[in-house]
Amino acid sequence: MKKETGSAFSQRVKVLSKLYDANCRTEKDLQSLTTETILQIPDITVPDMAIIIELQKSTKANKLFTYLGGGADENHTESSG
């Protein structure tokens, strides 16, 4: 299992907070987000959008906890920033 960096986890939590503030509070809400609705979320950034897409993929695959924890079976690469 790869070790999760604090900044990557922190960014994921910030995105979850933005989603919650935008009334996206369930897996169903998350799955129903489109690019258009994501762009309507206040202060959303391109890296945030990438995280939202990964959250969508992870919840669909029943791997949300693994994704949030930086599990080894993630299918994306972390960008440095």
KELOLUM-35140 format. One record per residue: x, y, z of N, C-alpha, C in turn. Coordinates in steps of 0.02 Angstrom, whole numbers, plus 50000, padded with zeros to 5 digits. Each point is the difference from the previous one (the first is absolute). Example, Ala and Ser with C-alpha at 12.3 -4.5 7.8 and 13.67 -1.06 7.14 Angstrom:
<recs>
506604971650390499555005950000500455006050000499825005349964500425005950003499615005550037
</recs>
This chain:
<recs>
500424994150000499585005950000500455006250000499875004549954500415006049998499805004950054500475004050022499885004850053499685006349971499475002350030499645006049979500355006250025500095004949957500295006350022499465004150033500195003950050499535004250037499665005049955500385002949953499705005149956499484997049954500104993949975499514996949956499364998550039500074997450060499424998550041499635006550018500385005250017499715006450017499605002849941500274999449939499655002549941499354996149989500014993650012499394995949992499475002250050500215001450061499535002250051499715006849981500405004549973499755006549978499484999249945500134995549954499524998849946499364997050028500054995450047499404997250031499605005450034500345004750032499665005650033499645004449949500335001349943499675004049947499394996449973500054993449992499434996149976499435000350051500164999250062499495000150053499665006950002500395005349995499725006849999499565001249940500124996349946499605000649939499414995150000499844997350060499454995350009500094993449965500624998049989500164993349975500204996050061499524996150027500124996850065499934992550000499844997149943499934992749996500374997549939500104993449998500324997049942499585001249937499344999850008499555001349944500105007149974500055004950046500135006949980500665000549962500514996750026500665000249970499984997149929499674994349992499964996749935499605004149949499555004250024499585003949954500345006449976500585001650028500355006149979500264999449929499875005249961500275000449932500535005549999500355000549946500505005449994499675006750011499425000949972499645006450007499835001550072499764995050037499825001350070500625000850043500534996549984500635000850038500265007149992499965002749939500255006849988499595005350037499404998350022499595004750037500175000250074500424995550024500204999950070500485005850011499865004250051500435005850012500734998050014500465003849973500724999250011500284993349977499684996849952500254993649975500595001149954500504995750005500595000649958500064993849957500455000249952500114994149958500254994150041500485001050046500204994350043499424997350042499555004550022499414997850037499564995549956499935002049938499594996149953500304993049991500654999649997500334993449993499854995750062500005003050059499854996350061499274997849999499555004349978499304998249997499904994049954500335000049943499954994449954500264993650032500555000550037500274994150035499524997750054499685004850035499514998250051499414996349967499785002449942499464996749965500204992849981500594999249973500244993449981500054995450060500275002750055500104996150060499354997850032499515004550003499364998150030499654994949956500055000749935499684995249954500314993150008500654999850013500354993650008500014997650073499635003450044499994998450071500705000150031500405005049980500685000650025500145007050028499485003550024500095006850024500505000350057499924995650049500455000250058500724998849979500114995449953500664998649974500295006249966499595003349959500235006049965500185005550049499565001350048500135005450049500634998650041500134993750013500584998150039500644999249959499955001049934500604999549958500214992949988499514995449997500144992949991500394998449937500344994450001500444997949946499634998549936499344998750003499654998149939499695006049965500235006150016499775005949963500214999449927499595002649955500154999649929500245006549972500175004850042500245006549975500665001650033500345004949972500635002250028499905006750033500325001050056499965006450035500415005249962499725005849991500395005449968500335004050054500605002349987500345004150049499775007149991499945003550056499745006749993500065003950058
</recs>
